[in-house]
Amino acid sequence: MSGAQPRDDPEDACVKILVVGGTGGFGSVIARQLCDEGHRITVAGRNKKRGKAFVHANPDIDFVELERSAIKPQDLAAYDIVVDASGPFQDTLLSLPSAAIAAGIDYLDIADDRAFIRRVSRLDRKARDAGVRILSGVSSIPTLSGAVALELASDMELVESVEIAITASSKAAFGRAVLLSMLEGAGKPITRADETMGRAMASPRTIEIKRDGQATIDRIVLEVDSPDHDTLPTVLPGNPSVTFHAGSELALHNRAIQAIASLVSRGVISTGTRFLPFASIARRASAGFGDGRSAMEVRVTGQAGGKRIMRRWTVVASRNTGPMIPCLSVPAMIEAIKDDRVSSGAGPSIDILASDEILGRMPEGSISIETTETRASLYARAMPRFEQVHPAVRALHDQPMPAAAQGRASVVRGNSFLVPLIARLFGFPPASADTEVRVHFEAHGTGERWTRNFGGTTFSSVLTERTGGVSERFGPFSFHFDLKEKEGRLAMVPAGWSMLGMPMPRFLMPSGIATEYEEAGRFHFDVPIVLPIIGPIVHYRGWLEKPDMEN
């Protein structure tokens, strides 16, 4: 089937498809799925012995010995579509999609490499002129992730952020290509969708998925570069920030790749690929551990109907079926091509498929999908009587992220000789009768990071939700608060503290109840910090308003 020519014979439902890399981990799943859906499948590879063994086990599939980089247009003449499932795609030439254009047939690949997908997109004019579809990234990202994000944001007037995370079971079929891709990207710079910079694997976060109140998945994942940085801002209103995290079920795997990323980012080594032999051995040695579950999470934060909300979609795959998910966008997209729902051109297409077209192909009972909606504001979620506090307090906590506020403050310091040391440790500002204050708010996982600037002295903390309140982390120290409402004021009542996750004695707990309230239409704050024995450390109070508001 040429991409330019719809099928005339309704009885001719099968499509002749060449799956390059079809004997590999992902390619073999794709080839079998396409065969089961009634298409005529030929797998291509450079290992003739492996190919013969594959077709012996799958007699309805043919094998041809071909090297991906050496495939010419004439090699594709017998097929309607070519699928590249070989990988890795980093630094891969565009010889195969170019050959598909020259042969006049459609092309799909399962690339998740941002740079490769960008290069494929440069073939758009040639693909349009030839009337063929050259579709890159037909996999979990960006095709499935994009479909889910579009569904979650379908009625949002503004999208602030999209956060995507994937955690694979330790038994997942990670072949050499996947390991090479991970090691090659480790420690390399990431330019995010909002133009902020990061380092691959350097920013861990937790993915936690619960079913019936119980933690089903609770794992650490690491930030990785992703084509979603390019695709999602083009189709979602508001030019949202995008982050993508991925990792293994086993924390040891993630810590090892994080250590390698650190060596690369510090310039100790130029690339993590030198560890490929060791990673392959470790991967095989640990394959018997874990529970066989993989998961994917997409969180979209934005405004809908005048409210700021966060929608969260999760899928958990059991029984080691997780590796099927990256493969199922291909047969779904081929079905869309058959139905003439895909226009000619080159690049990723994230607005063609619905998520259930992809995941509906999973074995029955193998996955669990859940979508939830909550208020996006951390304080709105965490505080029992948030709606009862003063309007200016609600407005400051319920604004779109990232956000900022500015105002004036006074700062008083305690008299103990230890106060300067403690203040320097946490970054607390010096004493001042009147100083400018600016606060920057940004989303941080499911919580928020607050960066305060008092007259040039800056300190920050990360706030996360806890039952009935919030936890505020300053480096290794976390302070836990109950959020109370009294006559419209918001009070942060100390409820405990910890260091490096270990609970600390209550009698050593800092005291002082921070309050927020409205006065003359402005947001006001009053924050005393007192330590046992030592006494007052710092006490700052003042007001804030949005930068675009008039004083």
C-alpha positions as CSV (number, residue, x, y, z in Angstrom):
1,M,0.0,0.0,0.0
2,S,1.5,3.3,-1.0
3,G,0.8,6.1,1.4
4,A,-0.7,8.1,-1.5
5,Q,-3.0,5.3,-2.8
6,P,-6.0,4.1,-0.7
7,R,-6.7,0.4,-0.9
8,D,-9.4,-0.2,-3.6
9,D,-10.1,-3.9,-2.9
10,P,-12.1,-4.2,0.4
11,E,-11.2,-7.9,0.6
12,D,-7.5,-7.1,0.5
13,A,-7.2,-6.2,4.2
14,C,-3.7,-7.4,4.8
15,V,-0.7,-5.1,4.4
16,K,2.8,-6.3,3.4
17,I,5.1,-5.0,6.1
18,L,8.9,-5.2,6.5
19,V,10.0,-5.0,10.2
20,V,13.6,-4.1,10.4
21,G,15.1,-5.5,13.6
22,G,12.1,-7.8,13.8
23,T,14.0,-10.5,15.7
24,G,15.0,-8.1,18.6
25,G,13.2,-7.5,21.9
26,F,10.7,-4.9,20.7
27,G,10.8,-5.8,17.0
28,S,9.7,-9.4,17.6
29,V,6.7,-8.2,19.7
30,I,5.7,-5.8,16.9
31,A,6.1,-8.5,14.2
32,R,4.0,-11.0,16.1
33,Q,1.3,-8.4,16.9
34,L,1.1,-7.3,13.2
35,C,0.9,-10.9,12.1
36,D,-1.9,-11.7,14.6
37,E,-3.8,-8.7,13.1
38,G,-3.7,-10.3,9.7
39,H,-0.8,-8.6,7.9
40,R,1.9,-10.3,5.9
41,I,5.1,-9.8,7.8
42,T,8.7,-10.1,6.9
43,V,11.4,-9.5,9.5
44,A,14.8,-8.1,8.4
45,G,18.1,-8.6,10.3
46,R,21.8,-9.1,9.8
47,N,22.0,-12.4,11.7
48,K,20.8,-15.1,9.4
49,K,21.0,-17.8,12.1
50,R,18.9,-15.8,14.5
51,G,16.4,-15.0,11.7
52,K,15.9,-18.7,10.8
53,A,15.3,-19.6,14.4
54,F,12.7,-16.8,14.7
55,V,10.7,-17.9,11.6
56,H,11.0,-21.5,12.7
57,A,9.2,-20.4,15.9
58,N,6.8,-18.1,13.9
59,P,6.1,-20.0,10.7
60,D,3.6,-17.3,9.4
61,I,6.5,-14.7,9.3
62,D,9.2,-14.6,6.7
63,F,12.9,-13.5,7.2
64,V,15.2,-11.6,4.9
65,E,18.8,-10.9,5.6
66,L,19.3,-7.1,5.4
67,E,21.5,-4.5,7.1
68,R,19.5,-1.4,8.1
69,S,22.1,1.1,6.9
70,A,22.5,-0.7,3.6
71,I,18.8,-1.0,2.6
72,K,18.0,0.5,-0.8
73,P,14.7,1.6,-2.3
74,Q,14.6,-1.5,-4.5
75,D,14.8,-3.7,-1.3
76,L,11.5,-2.1,-0.3
77,A,9.6,-2.5,-3.5
78,A,7.7,-5.7,-2.4
79,Y,6.3,-4.0,0.7
80,D,3.6,-1.5,1.6
81,I,5.2,-0.3,4.9
82,V,8.6,-0.5,6.5
83,V,8.9,-0.4,10.3
84,D,12.3,0.4,11.9
85,A,12.4,-1.4,15.3
86,S,16.1,-1.9,15.4
87,G,17.6,0.9,17.4
88,P,19.5,2.5,18.9
89,F,18.5,5.7,17.0
90,Q,21.2,8.0,18.4
91,D,23.4,9.2,15.6
92,T,21.6,6.9,13.1
93,L,21.5,8.1,9.5
94,L,18.3,8.7,7.7
95,S,19.0,6.1,5.0
96,L,16.0,4.0,5.8
97,P,13.3,6.7,5.8
98,S,14.9,8.2,2.8
99,A,14.8,4.8,1.0
100,A,11.1,4.5,1.9
101,I,10.4,7.9,0.4
102,A,12.2,6.9,-2.8
103,A,10.3,3.6,-2.9
104,G,7.0,5.4,-2.4
105,I,6.0,3.5,0.8
106,D,5.1,4.5,4.3
107,Y,7.7,4.3,7.2
108,L,7.3,4.0,10.9
109,D,9.9,3.8,13.7
110,I,9.9,3.4,17.5
111,A,12.5,6.0,18.1
112,D,12.5,7.8,21.4
113,D,15.6,9.9,20.7
114,R,14.8,13.6,20.4
115,A,17.6,14.5,18.0
116,F,16.8,11.6,15.6
117,I,13.1,12.5,15.5
118,R,14.0,16.1,14.7
119,R,16.2,14.9,11.8
120,V,13.3,12.8,10.4
121,S,11.1,15.8,10.6
122,R,13.4,17.6,8.1
123,L,12.2,15.1,5.5
124,D,8.7,16.5,5.6
125,R,8.7,18.3,2.3
126,K,10.1,15.2,0.5
127,A,7.6,13.0,2.1
128,R,4.7,15.3,1.2
129,D,5.9,15.5,-2.4
130,A,6.1,11.7,-2.6
131,G,2.7,11.3,-0.9
132,V,4.0,9.0,1.9
133,R,3.9,9.0,5.7
134,I,7.2,9.0,7.4
135,L,6.2,8.6,11.1
136,S,8.9,8.8,13.8
137,G,8.5,8.1,17.5
138,V,5.6,5.6,17.2
139,S,6.0,4.2,20.7
140,S,5.4,5.0,24.3
141,I,6.9,8.4,23.7
142,P,5.9,10.6,22.1
143,T,2.9,8.9,20.5
144,L,1.2,7.3,23.6
145,S,2.4,10.0,26.0
146,G,1.1,12.7,23.6
147,A,-2.3,11.0,23.1
148,V,-2.8,10.8,26.9
149,A,-1.7,14.4,27.5
150,L,-4.1,15.6,24.8
151,E,-6.9,13.6,26.4
152,L,-6.2,15.0,29.9
153,A,-6.0,18.6,28.6
154,S,-9.0,18.3,26.2
155,D,-11.0,21.0,28.0
156,M,-8.2,23.1,29.5
157,E,-7.9,26.7,28.5
158,L,-4.3,26.8,29.6
159,V,-1.8,24.0,30.3
160,E,1.0,24.9,32.7
161,S,3.0,21.6,32.8
162,V,3.1,18.0,31.6
163,E,5.1,15.5,33.6
164,I,5.7,12.0,32.2
165,A,7.3,9.1,34.0
166,I,8.0,5.4,33.0
167,T,9.3,2.7,35.3
168,A,10.1,-0.7,33.9
169,S,10.1,-4.0,35.7
170,S,13.6,-5.5,36.3
171,K,12.5,-8.4,34.1
172,A,11.7,-6.2,31.1
173,A,13.4,-7.2,27.9
174,F,16.1,-4.5,27.8
175,G,18.4,-5.4,25.0
176,R,21.7,-4.0,24.0
177,A,20.1,-1.1,22.1
178,V,18.2,0.1,25.1
179,L,21.1,-0.1,27.4
180,L,23.3,1.7,24.9
181,S,20.7,4.4,24.5
182,M,20.5,5.0,28.3
183,L,24.3,5.1,28.7
184,E,24.9,7.3,25.8
185,G,22.4,9.9,27.1
186,A,23.5,9.7,30.8
187,G,24.8,13.1,32.0
188,K,24.2,14.9,28.7
189,P,22.5,18.3,28.7
190,I,18.7,18.6,28.3
191,T,17.1,21.7,27.0
192,R,13.6,21.5,28.3
193,A,10.5,22.8,26.5
194,D,10.6,26.0,28.7
195,E,14.2,26.6,27.7
196,T,15.5,25.7,31.2
197,M,18.5,23.4,31.3
198,G,19.0,20.0,33.0
199,R,21.3,17.0,32.9
200,A,20.0,13.6,31.9
201,M,19.7,11.2,34.9
202,A,20.7,13.9,37.4
203,S,17.2,14.9,38.7
204,P,15.4,12.0,40.4
205,R,11.8,12.0,41.6
206,T,9.4,9.4,43.0
207,I,6.6,7.8,41.0
208,E,4.0,6.6,43.4
209,I,0.8,4.8,42.1
210,K,-1.8,3.6,44.5
211,R,-4.8,1.2,44.0
212,D,-7.4,0.9,46.7
213,G,-5.3,3.1,49.0
214,Q,-2.3,0.8,48.8
215,A,1.0,1.7,47.2
216,T,1.2,-0.4,44.0
217,I,4.3,1.3,42.6
218,D,6.7,3.4,44.7
219,R,10.0,3.9,42.8
220,I,12.7,6.4,42.0
221,V,12.9,7.6,38.3
222,L,15.5,9.8,36.7
223,E,15.1,12.8,34.3
224,V,15.8,11.8,30.7
225,D,15.7,13.9,27.5
226,S,12.5,13.3,25.4
227,P,10.9,14.2,22.1
228,D,7.9,15.3,24.2
229,H,9.8,18.6,24.8
230,D,9.3,19.3,21.1
231,T,5.9,17.8,20.4
232,L,3.6,18.7,23.3
233,P,4.1,22.6,23.4
234,T,3.0,22.7,19.7
235,V,-0.4,21.1,20.4
236,L,-1.3,22.3,23.9
237,P,-2.4,25.8,24.8
238,G,0.0,27.9,27.0
239,N,3.4,26.6,25.9
240,P,3.6,24.2,28.9
241,S,6.8,23.1,30.6
242,V,7.5,19.4,30.1
243,T,9.6,16.8,32.0
244,F,10.2,13.2,31.4
245,H,11.6,10.7,33.9
246,A,12.4,7.0,33.4
247,G,14.0,4.2,35.4
248,S,14.1,0.6,36.4
249,E,12.1,-1.1,39.1
250,L,15.4,-1.8,41.1
251,A,16.8,1.3,42.9
252,L,20.3,-0.2,42.4
253,H,20.0,0.1,38.6
254,N,18.9,3.8,38.9
255,R,21.6,4.7,41.4
256,A,24.2,3.1,39.1
257,I,23.1,5.1,36.0
258,Q,22.9,8.2,38.1
259,A,26.5,7.7,39.3
260,I,27.6,7.3,35.6
261,A,25.6,10.5,34.7
262,S,27.4,12.3,37.4
263,L,30.8,11.3,36.1
264,V,29.8,12.5,32.6
265,S,28.4,15.8,33.7
266,R,31.5,16.5,35.8
267,G,33.7,15.8,32.8
268,V,35.4,12.8,34.5
269,I,34.5,10.7,31.5
270,S,33.1,11.7,28.1
271,T,30.4,9.1,27.7
272,G,28.8,6.3,29.8
273,T,28.9,3.8,26.9
274,R,32.2,2.5,28.2
275,F,30.1,0.8,30.9
276,L,28.0,-1.1,28.4
277,P,29.6,-4.6,29.0
278,F,29.2,-4.2,32.8
279,A,25.6,-3.0,32.4
280,S,24.7,-5.9,30.2
281,I,26.1,-8.4,32.8
282,A,24.3,-6.6,35.6
283,R,21.1,-6.5,33.7
284,R,21.2,-10.3,33.1
285,A,22.2,-11.0,36.7
286,S,19.3,-9.0,38.1
287,A,16.6,-10.3,35.7
288,G,15.3,-12.7,38.3
289,F,14.5,-10.0,40.9
290,G,11.5,-7.7,41.1
291,D,7.7,-8.2,40.8
292,G,7.3,-8.0,37.0
293,R,5.3,-4.8,37.0
294,S,5.9,-1.7,34.9
295,A,4.1,1.6,35.0
296,M,3.6,4.8,33.2
297,E,2.3,8.1,34.6
298,V,1.2,11.3,32.8
299,R,0.3,14.4,34.9
300,V,-1.2,17.5,33.2
301,T,-1.6,20.7,35.3
302,G,-3.6,23.6,33.9
303,Q,-6.8,25.7,34.1
304,A,-10.2,24.4,33.1
305,G,-13.5,26.2,33.8
306,G,-11.7,28.9,35.8
307,K,-10.1,26.4,38.2
308,R,-6.5,25.3,38.4
309,I,-6.4,21.5,38.4
310,M,-4.1,18.6,38.0
311,R,-5.1,15.4,36.1
312,R,-3.2,12.3,36.5
313,W,-3.3,9.2,34.3
314,T,-1.6,5.9,35.3
315,V,-1.2,2.5,33.8
316,V,0.3,-0.5,35.6
317,A,1.2,-3.5,33.6
318,S,1.6,-6.8,35.4
319,R,3.1,-10.2,34.6
320,N,6.1,-8.7,32.7
321,T,3.7,-7.4,29.9
322,G,5.1,-3.9,30.2
323,P,7.5,-4.2,27.3
324,M,4.5,-4.7,25.0
325,I,3.3,-1.2,25.6
326,P,6.1,0.6,23.5
327,C,5.3,-1.8,20.6
328,L,1.5,-1.3,20.3
329,S,1.5,2.2,18.8
330,V,2.8,0.7,15.6
331,P,-0.1,-1.6,14.8
332,A,-2.5,1.1,16.0
333,M,-0.9,3.6,13.6
334,I,-0.9,1.2,10.7
335,E,-4.7,0.7,11.3
336,A,-5.0,4.5,11.2
337,I,-3.0,4.6,7.9
338,K,-5.3,1.9,6.4
339,D,-8.3,4.1,7.4
340,D,-6.7,7.1,5.6
341,R,-6.5,9.1,8.9
342,V,-2.9,10.0,8.5
343,S,-1.7,12.7,6.1
344,S,1.5,12.5,4.2
345,G,4.6,14.1,5.7
346,A,7.5,13.4,8.0
347,G,7.8,13.6,11.8
348,P,6.0,12.6,14.9
349,S,2.1,12.4,15.0
350,I,0.7,12.6,18.5
351,D,-2.8,13.7,17.6
352,I,-3.9,10.7,15.5
353,L,-4.4,7.9,18.0
354,A,-6.5,7.7,21.2
355,S,-4.8,6.0,24.1
356,D,-7.3,3.1,24.1
357,E,-6.5,2.3,20.4
358,I,-3.0,1.5,21.7
359,L,-3.6,0.0,25.1
360,G,-6.7,-1.9,23.9
361,R,-4.3,-4.3,22.3
362,M,-2.8,-5.4,25.6
363,P,-3.7,-8.9,26.8
364,E,-6.9,-9.0,28.9
365,G,-6.3,-8.4,32.6
366,S,-2.7,-7.4,32.1
367,I,-3.1,-3.7,32.8
368,S,-4.8,-1.4,35.2
369,I,-5.6,2.2,34.1
370,E,-6.8,5.0,36.3
371,T,-7.4,8.7,35.8
372,T,-7.9,11.2,38.7
373,E,-8.4,14.9,39.0
374,T,-7.4,17.1,42.0
375,R,-6.9,20.7,42.7
376,A,-3.4,21.7,41.4
377,S,-2.7,23.9,44.4
378,L,-0.6,22.1,47.0
379,Y,-2.3,24.0,49.8
380,A,-5.8,23.4,48.4
381,R,-5.1,19.7,48.4
382,A,-3.4,19.6,51.8
383,M,-5.5,21.9,53.9
384,P,-8.9,20.7,55.2
385,R,-10.5,24.2,55.3
386,F,-8.6,25.9,52.5
387,E,-11.8,27.5,51.0
388,Q,-12.4,29.3,54.3
389,V,-9.1,31.3,54.4
390,H,-8.9,34.9,53.2
391,P,-9.2,35.5,49.4
392,A,-5.7,37.0,49.0
393,V,-4.2,33.9,50.7
394,R,-6.1,31.5,48.4
395,A,-5.1,33.6,45.4
396,L,-1.4,33.4,46.2
397,H,-1.5,29.6,46.7
398,D,-3.8,28.9,43.8
399,Q,-2.0,30.7,41.0
400,P,-0.6,29.0,37.8
401,M,2.9,27.8,38.1
402,P,5.6,29.0,37.6
403,A,4.6,32.2,39.4
404,A,6.1,35.1,41.3
405,A,5.2,37.7,44.0
406,Q,6.9,40.7,45.4
407,G,6.6,43.1,48.3
408,R,8.3,44.4,51.4
409,A,9.4,42.8,54.7
410,S,11.1,43.4,58.0
411,V,13.6,40.8,59.4
412,V,14.5,40.4,63.0
413,R,17.3,38.0,64.2
414,G,17.8,36.4,67.5
415,N,20.6,37.3,69.9
416,S,22.3,33.9,70.4
417,F,25.9,33.6,69.2
418,L,24.7,30.5,67.2
419,V,22.2,32.5,65.2
420,P,24.6,33.6,62.4
421,L,25.8,30.0,61.9
422,I,22.2,28.6,61.8
423,A,21.1,31.5,59.5
424,R,23.9,30.9,57.1
425,L,23.2,27.1,57.1
426,F,19.6,27.7,55.9
427,G,20.2,30.9,54.0
428,F,18.0,33.1,56.2
429,P,18.3,36.9,55.5
430,P,20.1,39.4,57.7
431,A,18.2,41.8,60.0
432,S,16.5,44.7,58.3
433,A,13.7,47.2,59.2
434,D,12.5,47.3,55.6
435,T,13.7,45.3,52.6
436,E,12.4,44.2,49.2
437,V,11.2,40.6,49.0
438,R,10.6,38.5,46.0
439,V,9.2,34.9,46.0
440,H,9.3,32.6,43.0
441,F,7.0,29.5,43.0
442,E,7.4,26.5,40.7
443,A,6.0,23.0,40.5
444,H,8.3,20.3,41.9
445,G,7.0,16.8,41.4
446,T,3.6,16.8,43.1
447,G,4.7,19.7,45.4
448,E,6.2,23.1,45.0
449,R,9.6,24.8,45.3
450,W,9.6,28.3,46.9
451,T,12.6,30.5,46.3
452,R,12.7,33.6,48.5
453,N,14.9,36.6,47.9
454,F,15.2,39.1,50.8
455,G,17.2,42.1,49.5
456,G,19.6,39.8,47.6
457,T,19.8,37.0,50.1
458,T,18.2,33.9,48.6
459,F,17.0,30.7,50.2
460,S,14.6,28.0,49.0
461,S,12.6,25.1,50.2
462,V,10.5,22.3,48.7
463,L,7.0,21.8,50.1
464,T,5.1,18.5,49.7
465,E,1.7,17.2,50.8
466,R,1.2,15.2,54.0
467,T,-2.0,14.2,55.7
468,G,-3.7,17.4,57.0
469,G,-0.8,19.7,56.1
470,V,2.6,20.0,54.4
471,S,6.2,19.1,54.8
472,E,8.9,21.7,54.0
473,R,12.4,20.5,53.2
474,F,15.6,22.5,53.6
475,G,18.4,20.3,52.3
476,P,18.6,17.3,54.6
477,F,16.0,18.7,57.1
478,S,12.2,18.3,56.7
479,F,9.7,20.2,58.9
480,H,6.2,18.9,59.1
481,F,3.2,21.3,59.6
482,D,-0.5,20.9,60.2
483,L,-2.5,23.6,58.2
484,K,-5.2,25.2,60.3
485,E,-7.7,27.9,59.5
486,K,-8.8,30.4,62.2
487,E,-11.0,33.4,61.4
488,G,-9.8,33.3,57.8
489,R,-6.1,33.1,58.7
490,L,-3.9,30.2,57.6
491,A,-1.6,28.9,60.4
492,M,1.3,26.4,59.9
493,V,1.5,24.5,63.2
494,P,4.7,22.5,63.8
495,A,3.9,18.8,63.9
496,G,7.3,17.1,63.7
497,W,10.7,17.1,61.9
498,S,13.2,14.7,60.4
499,M,16.7,14.6,59.1
500,L,17.6,12.5,56.0
501,G,14.2,10.9,56.4
502,M,14.8,9.9,60.0
503,P,12.3,11.3,62.7
504,M,14.0,13.6,65.2
505,P,13.1,14.1,68.9
506,R,10.1,16.4,69.3
507,F,11.7,18.2,72.2
508,L,14.3,19.5,69.8
509,M,11.7,20.6,67.2
510,P,11.7,24.2,66.1
511,S,8.6,26.1,67.2
512,G,6.8,29.2,66.1
513,I,3.5,29.3,64.2
514,A,3.7,30.9,60.8
515,T,0.5,32.7,59.7
516,E,-0.8,34.1,56.4
517,Y,-3.7,36.5,56.2
518,E,-5.2,39.4,54.2
519,E,-5.0,43.0,55.2
520,A,-6.0,45.9,53.0
521,G,-6.5,43.5,50.1
522,R,-2.9,42.2,50.3
523,F,-1.4,38.9,51.2
524,H,0.5,39.2,54.5
525,F,2.9,36.8,56.2
526,D,4.3,36.4,59.7
527,V,7.0,33.7,60.1
528,P,8.8,33.3,63.5
529,I,11.4,30.5,63.8
530,V,12.5,29.5,67.4
531,L,14.8,26.7,68.5
532,P,14.7,25.1,71.9
533,I,17.4,26.3,74.3
534,I,18.9,28.7,71.6
535,G,15.7,30.8,71.3
536,P,14.6,33.0,68.4
537,I,16.5,32.5,65.2
538,V,14.8,34.8,62.7
539,H,11.4,36.5,62.5
540,Y,10.3,37.9,59.1
541,R,7.0,39.5,58.3
542,G,5.6,41.6,55.5
543,W,3.4,41.6,52.4
544,L,3.4,40.2,48.9
545,E,1.4,40.8,45.7
546,K,1.7,39.7,42.1
547,P,4.2,41.7,40.0
548,D,1.6,42.9,37.6
549,M,-0.6,44.4,40.4
550,E,-0.4,48.1,41.2
551,N,1.0,49.0,44.6
